[in-house]
Amino acid sequence: MPICGATVEEANDRAGRIIIHMTEASGRSTLLYNASAQAEDVRCYSSVDFLVIVPVNANVDLTTSNGEIRMQGVEATVNAETSNGVISIDELP
């Protein structure tokens, strides 16, 4: 999660104000970062990356409006969609 600030304290303050929503229902987990819901300085000087680890046989639906989707070692059904970014799937090393 890259965050910028004129000082370490300012960067830490912005990091502490990032809003991320997580919901779970019916065996489905959803993580949401909505840039427009963030304070202007947080939105302009930070970004968010999610690292999600699931069983290799779990079906996965991934959507992003502005970013890359990278998957590794997935052996089940994958639905991945991005409006602006690369989608890559790699086997485990």
Z-matrix of the N, CA and C atoms (Angstrom, degrees):
N
C 1 1.429
C 2 1.520 1 108.02
N 3 1.331 2 118.46 1 90.56
C 4 1.462 3 120.43 2 178.88
C 5 1.530 4 111.00 3 -68.54
N 6 1.326 5 115.35 4 130.66
C 7 1.461 6 121.35 5 179.22
C 8 1.515 7 107.64 6 -137.53
N 9 1.327 8 117.14 7 135.73
C 10 1.454 9 121.18 8 179.78
C 11 1.517 10 110.25 9 -112.09
N 12 1.327 11 114.08 10 152.91
C 13 1.445 12 120.96 11 174.61
C 14 1.511 13 109.15 12 -165.81
N 15 1.320 14 117.13 13 157.04
C 16 1.458 15 120.87 14 177.84
C 17 1.522 16 110.59 15 -66.45
N 18 1.349 17 115.75 16 -25.77
C 19 1.467 18 121.28 17 177.54
C 20 1.526 19 108.29 18 -135.92
N 21 1.304 20 115.88 19 165.96
C 22 1.465 21 120.38 20 175.36
C 23 1.521 22 109.87 21 -61.23
N 24 1.317 23 116.97 22 -39.42
C 25 1.462 24 121.36 23 179.91
C 26 1.522 25 111.23 24 -61.65
N 27 1.345 26 116.90 25 -42.25
C 28 1.458 27 120.43 26 179.35
C 29 1.530 28 110.78 27 -65.50
N 30 1.329 29 117.28 28 -42.47
C 31 1.470 30 120.52 29 177.66
C 32 1.525 31 110.67 30 -63.21
N 33 1.326 32 117.86 31 -42.94
C 34 1.465 33 121.59 32 178.43
C 35 1.528 34 111.49 33 -64.03
N 36 1.325 35 116.56 34 -37.44
C 37 1.468 36 120.18 35 177.23
C 38 1.524 37 110.43 36 -63.00
N 39 1.329 38 117.56 37 -44.54
C 40 1.465 39 120.52 38 178.52
C 41 1.522 40 110.77 39 -63.66
N 42 1.314 41 117.11 40 -42.16
C 43 1.473 42 120.38 41 179.63
C 44 1.522 43 110.35 42 -60.35
N 45 1.314 44 117.00 43 -39.55
C 46 1.456 45 121.16 44 -179.48
C 47 1.514 46 113.92 45 -69.48
N 48 1.332 47 116.92 46 -16.45
C 49 1.464 48 120.75 47 -178.79
C 50 1.523 49 113.41 48 -102.01
N 51 1.332 50 118.40 49 3.29
C 52 1.462 51 120.50 50 176.47
C 53 1.526 52 108.57 51 -69.82
N 54 1.323 53 115.90 52 131.46
C 55 1.460 54 121.53 53 -178.50
C 56 1.527 55 108.98 54 -104.15
N 57 1.326 56 116.07 55 120.54
C 58 1.465 57 122.93 56 176.35
C 59 1.520 58 107.11 57 -126.92
N 60 1.317 59 116.55 58 133.39
C 61 1.461 60 121.34 59 178.54
C 62 1.520 61 109.60 60 -107.55
N 63 1.327 62 116.10 61 136.27
C 64 1.462 63 121.58 62 174.36
C 65 1.516 64 107.86 63 -128.67
N 66 1.337 65 115.16 64 129.70
C 67 1.458 66 119.85 65 176.62
C 68 1.525 67 108.85 66 -129.20
N 69 1.308 68 115.50 67 152.40
C 70 1.455 69 121.87 68 175.82
C 71 1.519 70 107.95 69 -134.41
N 72 1.339 71 115.14 70 131.18
C 73 1.465 72 120.46 71 177.99
C 74 1.519 73 109.16 72 -160.14
N 75 1.297 74 117.02 73 136.11
C 76 1.462 75 123.45 74 175.96
C 77 1.526 76 112.64 75 52.20
N 78 1.334 77 117.09 76 42.15
C 79 1.454 78 120.93 77 177.94
C 80 1.521 79 114.38 78 75.21
N 81 1.314 80 117.46 79 13.01
C 82 1.466 81 122.07 80 -178.56
C 83 1.526 82 109.11 81 -120.97
N 84 1.327 83 116.21 82 129.90
C 85 1.465 84 121.55 83 175.98
C 86 1.520 85 108.78 84 -107.42
N 87 1.318 86 116.51 85 138.05
C 88 1.455 87 121.88 86 179.25
C 89 1.514 88 109.24 87 -126.69
N 90 1.340 89 116.55 88 129.35
C 91 1.459 90 123.19 89 173.52
C 92 1.514 91 107.20 90 -112.35
N 93 1.330 92 116.93 91 134.13
C 94 1.457 93 120.37 92 -176.71
C 95 1.518 94 110.64 93 -137.28
N 96 1.323 95 115.04 94 125.75
C 97 1.466 96 122.68 95 168.45
C 98 1.516 97 105.91 96 -118.24
N 99 1.311 98 117.50 97 115.91
C 100 1.460 99 122.59 98 -179.27
C 101 1.526 100 107.84 99 -108.74
N 102 1.334 101 116.68 100 106.42
C 103 1.464 102 120.84 101 -175.69
C 104 1.522 103 111.79 102 -58.33
N 105 1.322 104 118.05 103 -38.40
C 106 1.466 105 119.99 104 -177.22
C 107 1.527 106 112.30 105 -68.89
N 108 1.340 107 118.12 106 -15.90
C 109 1.467 108 121.32 107 178.34
C 110 1.529 109 112.35 108 -87.29
N 111 1.330 110 117.05 109 -4.84
C 112 1.462 111 121.35 110 -177.20
C 113 1.529 112 110.68 111 -89.14
N 114 1.327 113 115.69 112 154.76
C 115 1.465 114 119.80 113 172.59
C 116 1.530 115 108.26 114 -60.85
N 117 1.327 116 117.07 115 151.27
C 118 1.466 117 120.27 116 -174.28
C 119 1.529 118 112.75 117 -56.95
N 120 1.332 119 118.10 118 -43.31
C 121 1.462 120 118.78 119 -178.87
C 122 1.528 121 111.50 120 -68.27
N 123 1.330 122 118.17 121 -33.11
C 124 1.467 123 121.47 122 176.91
C 125 1.528 124 109.34 123 -67.40
N 126 1.314 125 116.49 124 -45.66
C 127 1.469 126 121.94 125 -179.15
C 128 1.531 127 111.32 126 -62.79
N 129 1.318 128 118.12 127 -38.81
C 130 1.468 129 121.72 128 -175.68
C 131 1.524 130 113.59 129 -80.37
N 132 1.323 131 118.00 130 -27.26
C 133 1.464 132 120.22 131 -171.44
C 134 1.520 133 114.03 132 -119.49
N 135 1.336 134 118.05 133 20.10
C 136 1.461 135 119.47 134 178.48
C 137 1.519 136 109.76 135 -149.61
N 138 1.312 137 115.40 136 164.34
C 139 1.458 138 121.41 137 173.12
C 140 1.523 139 107.59 138 -145.61
N 141 1.323 140 115.92 139 165.42
C 142 1.460 141 120.71 140 -175.47
C 143 1.523 142 109.68 141 -128.47
N 144 1.324 143 116.61 142 134.44
C 145 1.462 144 123.76 143 171.79
C 146 1.519 145 107.30 144 -121.10
N 147 1.331 146 117.19 145 139.44
C 148 1.454 147 121.94 146 175.62
C 149 1.521 148 108.80 147 -108.68
N 150 1.304 149 117.13 148 134.20
C 151 1.462 150 123.10 149 169.78
C 152 1.518 151 105.47 150 -113.14
N 153 1.338 152 116.04 151 113.46
C 154 1.457 153 121.35 152 -176.75
C 155 1.524 154 107.59 153 -117.96
N 156 1.311 155 116.94 154 125.41
C 157 1.461 156 122.19 155 179.76
C 158 1.521 157 108.23 156 -109.70
N 159 1.337 158 115.38 157 124.63
C 160 1.462 159 121.36 158 -179.18
C 161 1.522 160 108.45 159 -130.43
N 162 1.330 161 118.01 160 161.37
C 163 1.467 162 120.10 161 174.10
C 164 1.532 163 110.00 162 -59.16
N 165 1.338 164 117.55 163 147.71
C 166 1.463 165 120.86 164 -176.16
C 167 1.522 166 112.67 165 -61.00
N 168 1.329 167 117.96 166 -23.04
C 169 1.464 168 120.17 167 -178.79
C 170 1.531 169 112.84 168 -99.69
N 171 1.332 170 117.78 169 14.06
C 172 1.470 171 121.46 170 179.30
C 173 1.528 172 110.10 171 -83.03
N 174 1.323 173 116.82 172 133.99
C 175 1.464 174 120.82 173 172.75
C 176 1.520 175 108.37 174 -70.44
N 177 1.332 176 116.20 175 139.17
C 178 1.462 177 120.50 176 -172.75
C 179 1.528 178 110.16 177 -129.69
N 180 1.338 179 115.98 178 131.62
C 181 1.465 180 122.94 179 171.12
C 182 1.522 181 107.04 180 -117.85
N 183 1.333 182 116.98 181 120.30
C 184 1.461 183 121.74 182 -179.15
C 185 1.522 184 109.42 183 -125.79
N 186 1.329 185 116.15 184 132.70
C 187 1.458 186 121.34 185 178.90
C 188 1.522 187 108.91 186 -138.42
N 189 1.319 188 116.44 187 134.65
C 190 1.455 189 121.20 188 171.88
C 191 1.515 190 108.43 189 -139.98
N 192 1.316 191 116.25 190 147.21
C 193 1.461 192 118.61 191 -179.96
C 194 1.520 193 111.35 192 -93.93
N 195 1.327 194 117.06 193 -17.26
C 196 1.464 195 118.49 194 -178.43
C 197 1.517 196 108.72 195 -157.69
N 198 1.313 197 116.30 196 78.37
C 199 1.452 198 117.99 197 178.85
C 200 1.500 199 112.49 198 170.94
N 201 1.287 200 113.72 199 176.92
C 202 1.456 201 122.29 200 -176.34
C 203 1.518 202 110.34 201 -94.27
N 204 1.329 203 116.00 202 149.80
C 205 1.460 204 122.43 203 172.96
C 206 1.517 205 107.08 204 -119.82
N 207 1.339 206 116.72 205 122.66
C 208 1.464 207 121.98 206 176.75
C 209 1.515 208 108.71 207 -121.82
N 210 1.322 209 116.79 208 131.33
C 211 1.457 210 122.07 209 178.36
C 212 1.520 211 108.82 210 -127.22
N 213 1.318 212 115.50 211 150.16
C 214 1.459 213 120.09 212 179.49
C 215 1.520 214 109.26 213 -142.26
N 216 1.323 215 116.09 214 129.75
C 217 1.456 216 121.51 215 173.39
C 218 1.514 217 115.55 216 72.31
N 219 1.328 218 118.18 217 22.56
C 220 1.457 219 121.11 218 179.66
C 221 1.523 220 108.98 219 -83.20
N 222 1.339 221 116.80 220 129.58
C 223 1.459 222 120.84 221 -177.88
C 224 1.527 223 112.84 222 -117.95
N 225 1.308 224 117.90 223 11.17
C 226 1.466 225 121.65 224 -178.47
C 227 1.527 226 108.88 225 -119.56
N 228 1.319 227 116.44 226 -167.47
C 229 1.459 228 121.62 227 -179.60
C 230 1.529 229 110.44 228 -69.28
N 231 1.329 230 115.37 229 131.71
C 232 1.463 231 121.17 230 178.79
C 233 1.525 232 108.75 231 -125.04
N 234 1.322 233 116.11 232 128.39
C 235 1.462 234 122.86 233 169.80
C 236 1.519 235 105.47 234 -117.38
N 237 1.325 236 116.84 235 117.26
C 238 1.461 237 121.15 236 -178.61
C 239 1.515 238 109.26 237 -129.97
N 240 1.334 239 116.15 238 134.72
C 241 1.463 240 120.81 239 -177.47
C 242 1.522 241 109.74 240 -143.17
N 243 1.325 242 116.10 241 132.94
C 244 1.454 243 121.50 242 173.16
C 245 1.516 244 108.62 243 -140.86
N 246 1.321 245 117.26 244 141.01
C 247 1.458 246 120.32 245 178.53
C 248 1.522 247 111.02 246 -87.60
N 249 1.333 248 117.34 247 -15.02
C 250 1.457 249 120.48 248 -177.51
C 251 1.521 250 108.90 249 -157.92
N 252 1.316 251 117.38 250 83.93
C 253 1.456 252 120.10 251 178.84
C 254 1.510 253 111.81 252 164.97
N 255 1.311 254 115.56 253 175.24
C 256 1.460 255 123.60 254 -177.33
C 257 1.522 256 109.77 255 -94.58
N 258 1.329 257 116.50 256 144.11
C 259 1.468 258 122.11 257 171.78
C 260 1.521 259 106.71 258 -114.63
N 261 1.337 260 117.60 259 124.48
C 262 1.464 261 120.68 260 178.76
C 263 1.527 262 110.50 261 -133.92
N 264 1.315 263 115.01 262 141.55
C 265 1.463 264 122.13 263 177.38
C 266 1.511 265 107.93 264 -127.66
N 267 1.334 266 116.48 265 124.82
C 268 1.461 267 122.71 266 -179.54
C 269 1.514 268 109.97 267 -121.22
N 270 1.329 269 115.61 268 151.24
C 271 1.446 270 120.58 269 172.03
C 272 1.519 271 108.84 270 -77.76
N 273 1.331 272 116.36 271 159.69
C 274 1.448 273 119.83 272 175.05
C 275 1.517 274 109.13 273 -65.61
N 276 1.339 275 117.27 274 146.00
C 277 1.482 276 119.59 275 -179.92
C 278 1.511 277 112.29 276 -66.59
